[in-house]
Amino acid sequence: MLGAIFSGPIIDWIRHDYKYTTWHYTHHNDELDRDEDRIQEFSAWRTICFVGFLLNIIMIILLCFYNRQKEVRFLETDVDWDEIDKLTICQIFSDLFGDYKFWRFMLFSFVIVGPKLVFALLFFMLPRIIMQD
């Protein structure tokens, strides 16, 4: 969830401010027997891939030390599995459509997605409209 929220702004920030990332280091040249200053340059896309790689490594390390005992208090103990087995698709959908939280979520989704679609359409179509005029 946090990755979905923060990935877009972070990628835009890297592409805008760090179009080329440089890394300065000192290399010892054995043939000349002296130290040379060198510069390695990386594109924004390589920097983005490297940041994603580092974040995935951090997540793998965190998952290695994950403690499942923390979930025990959130498990439901009084679940009637016989009632769940008797449910039909129509009952599930009637419960879903009768829940006000579902409709609130749908309204929120349409409020967010609608303007985004309009602005995305304008973003791609406006240059063509201007060129035709």
Protein Blocks (a to p, Z undefined) as FASTA:
>chain_A
ZZmmmmmmmmmmmmmmmmbacdddddddfklopacdddddddfklmmmmmmmmmmmmmmm
mmmmpcfklmmmmpcfkbcfklmmmpcfklmmmmmmmpmklmmmmmmmmmmmmmmmmmmm
mmmmmmmmmmmZZ
